[in-house]
Amino acid sequence: MAPTIVKRSPELLLALSSRIRHLLFAVPAGINPVSYSVIGFARLFVAGALCYALGHGYGNRGMRWVERQFADQTPATFRWMQRGADRFGPLLVVVMPGSNIVCALVGYRRMRPMVFAACLSAGIAVRLAWVWVAAKQFEDQLKVALDWIEQYQWWLVGGFFVLTFLQSWRRAAVSQGPPSSPDAAP
């Protein structure tokens, strides 16, 4: 629903999701710097803290569940993040403060909560600052994109809905495997 609320209520959009694209579009949509900072920081911090708590609380059981979801095909990026959390956990949190998987992994790896909170806060502050500067730098181009989004918002919502439905349908079909032949032996 982001296309329908980005210009009307950038504050609500950031409260619902503070992804980089939403942070970028909130600036030319007219959000004030205080709301941008407070809402963006709070949203990112709460999500990061929740993922940290899940990683910390579910530990090995949670990690086994995640690995089962990959069905013996663990992506290289996930393996890289696991090694990164072991070797450079605090730096990884600063560099990737919005990554749910990074926050969960450092929780699983038992990073001290105060270290996590400090790294997450620093990373979020840096992210919010550079996105604000980038949005101001490209404000004219972002306004053109916002106008286009506003003009075609319901087409975008419908398109995203169809795309989500097709992806879910495909995943369900893949997880069920190929249909069995009626002539196949039991």
HELIX and SHEET records of a PDB file:
HELIX    1   1 ALA A    2  ILE A    5  1                                   4    
HELIX    2   2 PRO A   10  LEU A   16  1                                   7    
HELIX    3   3 ILE A   20  ALA A   26  1                                   7    
HELIX    4   4 PRO A   33  GLN A   69  1                                  37    
HELIX    5   5 ALA A   76  VAL A   95  1                                  20    
HELIX    6   6 ASN A  100  TYR A  108  1                                   9    
HELIX    7   7 PRO A  113  GLN A  137  1                                  25    
HELIX    8   8 GLU A  139  GLN A  151  1                                  13    
HELIX    9   9 GLN A  153  GLN A  176  1                                  24    
END                                                                             
